[in-house]
């Protein structure tokens, strides 16, 4: 059975040890004496599971939004240097909205 990192992370130490018992890989040797913190990455390596969840953005052009954010950060820096609080607030709100837009379109 194929596992994801989140599935394995949600299992108890005993369930992880039961899985490790069936895996024939040198990474999980001595699994019965390992705690969950140590067994989980070794089990992921033995099963070929990526230990980081990769997310991707769907429905929007993330690269264009990130370029816009970089430009806005330059404007923010100039507003800070000029002590222009109104412009600073406006730019910060725009950056916030764009970041929220990216987060809203993230899919696992």
C-alpha contacts under 8 A as a table, 3 or more apart, distances in Angstrom:
res1	aa1	res2	aa2	distance
3	X	7	X	6.25
3	X	8	X	6.65
3	X	49	X	7.08
4	X	7	X	5.25
4	X	8	X	6.37
4	X	49	X	6.29
4	X	50	X	7.64
5	X	8	X	5.18
5	X	9	X	6.00
5	X	44	X	7.17
5	X	49	X	6.44
5	X	50	X	6.66
5	X	51	X	5.68
5	X	52	X	7.25
5	X	53	X	7.32
6	X	9	X	4.99
6	X	10	X	6.20
6	X	53	X	7.97
7	X	10	X	5.26
7	X	11	X	6.66
8	X	11	X	5.32
8	X	16	X	7.19
8	X	40	X	7.23
9	X	12	X	8.00
9	X	40	X	7.10
11	X	15	X	5.95
11	X	16	X	6.47
12	X	15	X	5.22
12	X	16	X	6.31
12	X	36	X	7.83
13	X	16	X	5.03
13	X	17	X	6.14
13	X	35	X	6.98
13	X	36	X	5.43
14	X	17	X	5.02
14	X	18	X	6.22
15	X	18	X	5.04
15	X	19	X	6.34
16	X	19	X	5.08
16	X	20	X	6.11
16	X	36	X	7.74
16	X	39	X	7.65
16	X	40	X	7.53
17	X	20	X	4.88
17	X	21	X	6.03
17	X	31	X	6.35
17	X	32	X	6.36
18	X	21	X	5.12
18	X	22	X	6.95
19	X	22	X	5.58
19	X	23	X	6.69
20	X	23	X	5.05
20	X	24	X	7.97
20	X	28	X	6.38
20	X	31	X	6.65
20	X	43	X	6.62
21	X	24	X	7.78
21	X	31	X	7.70
23	X	28	X	7.62
23	X	46	X	7.45
23	X	47	X	7.82
24	X	28	X	7.82
25	X	28	X	5.95
25	X	29	X	7.14
25	X	46	X	5.90
26	X	29	X	5.38
26	X	46	X	7.89
27	X	42	X	5.62
27	X	43	X	7.21
27	X	45	X	7.27
27	X	46	X	6.08
28	X	31	X	5.33
28	X	39	X	7.32
28	X	42	X	5.99
28	X	43	X	6.22
28	X	46	X	7.04
30	X	33	X	5.86
30	X	34	X	6.97
31	X	34	X	5.28
31	X	39	X	6.61
34	X	38	X	6.04
34	X	39	X	5.69
35	X	38	X	5.58
35	X	39	X	5.94
36	X	39	X	4.99
36	X	40	X	5.71
37	X	40	X	5.92
37	X	41	X	7.57
38	X	41	X	6.30
38	X	42	X	6.84
39	X	42	X	5.25
39	X	43	X	5.93
40	X	43	X	5.18
40	X	44	X	6.15
41	X	44	X	4.99
41	X	45	X	6.18
41	X	51	X	6.96
42	X	45	X	5.07
42	X	46	X	6.20
43	X	46	X	5.01
43	X	47	X	6.08
44	X	47	X	5.17
44	X	48	X	5.77
44	X	49	X	4.73
44	X	50	X	6.74
44	X	51	X	6.60
45	X	48	X	5.07
45	X	49	X	6.22
45	X	50	X	7.70
46	X	49	X	7.81
50	X	53	X	7.27
53	X	108	X	7.53
54	X	108	X	6.64
55	X	106	X	6.32
55	X	107	X	5.71
55	X	108	X	4.63
56	X	106	X	5.60
56	X	107	X	5.54
56	X	108	X	6.48
57	X	60	X	6.98
57	X	62	X	6.89
57	X	102	X	6.99
57	X	105	X	5.35
57	X	106	X	4.42
57	X	107	X	5.96
58	X	105	X	5.60
58	X	106	X	6.41
58	X	107	X	6.73
59	X	105	X	6.67
60	X	102	X	7.79
60	X	105	X	7.29
61	X	64	X	5.55
61	X	65	X	6.49
62	X	65	X	5.10
62	X	66	X	6.08
62	X	102	X	6.79
63	X	66	X	5.11
63	X	67	X	6.20
64	X	67	X	5.07
64	X	68	X	6.26
65	X	68	X	5.02
65	X	69	X	6.20
65	X	98	X	6.76
65	X	102	X	7.95
66	X	69	X	4.95
66	X	70	X	6.25
67	X	70	X	5.10
67	X	71	X	6.39
68	X	71	X	5.13
68	X	72	X	6.17
69	X	72	X	4.95
69	X	73	X	6.10
69	X	95	X	5.86
69	X	98	X	7.27
70	X	73	X	5.09
70	X	74	X	6.54
71	X	74	X	5.23
71	X	75	X	6.51
72	X	75	X	4.94
72	X	76	X	6.04
72	X	91	X	6.26
72	X	94	X	7.82
72	X	95	X	6.79
73	X	76	X	4.80
73	X	77	X	6.21
73	X	91	X	7.78
73	X	95	X	7.80
74	X	77	X	5.13
74	X	78	X	6.42
75	X	78	X	5.15
75	X	79	X	6.14
75	X	91	X	7.17
76	X	79	X	5.01
76	X	80	X	6.18
76	X	87	X	7.77
76	X	88	X	5.69
76	X	91	X	6.01
76	X	92	X	7.10
77	X	80	X	5.10
77	X	81	X	6.23
78	X	81	X	5.02
78	X	82	X	6.08
79	X	82	X	5.04
79	X	83	X	5.92
79	X	84	X	5.12
79	X	85	X	7.16
79	X	87	X	6.17
79	X	88	X	5.39
80	X	83	X	5.03
80	X	84	X	6.44
80	X	85	X	7.53
80	X	88	X	6.63
81	X	84	X	7.88
84	X	87	X	5.58
84	X	88	X	6.13
85	X	88	X	4.92
85	X	89	X	6.06
86	X	89	X	5.22
86	X	90	X	6.27
87	X	90	X	5.07
87	X	91	X	6.12
88	X	91	X	5.25
88	X	92	X	6.07
89	X	92	X	5.18
89	X	93	X	6.18
90	X	93	X	5.25
90	X	94	X	6.34
91	X	94	X	5.08
91	X	95	X	6.26
92	X	95	X	5.13
92	X	96	X	6.12
93	X	96	X	4.97
93	X	97	X	6.14
94	X	97	X	5.14
94	X	98	X	6.25
95	X	98	X	5.21
95	X	99	X	6.18
96	X	99	X	5.18
96	X	100	X	6.17
97	X	100	X	5.08
97	X	101	X	6.12
98	X	101	X	4.93
98	X	102	X	6.37
99	X	102	X	5.18
99	X	103	X	6.30
100	X	103	X	5.01
100	X	104	X	6.05
101	X	104	X	5.14
101	X	105	X	6.60
102	X	105	X	5.42
102	X	106	X	6.58
103	X	106	X	5.34
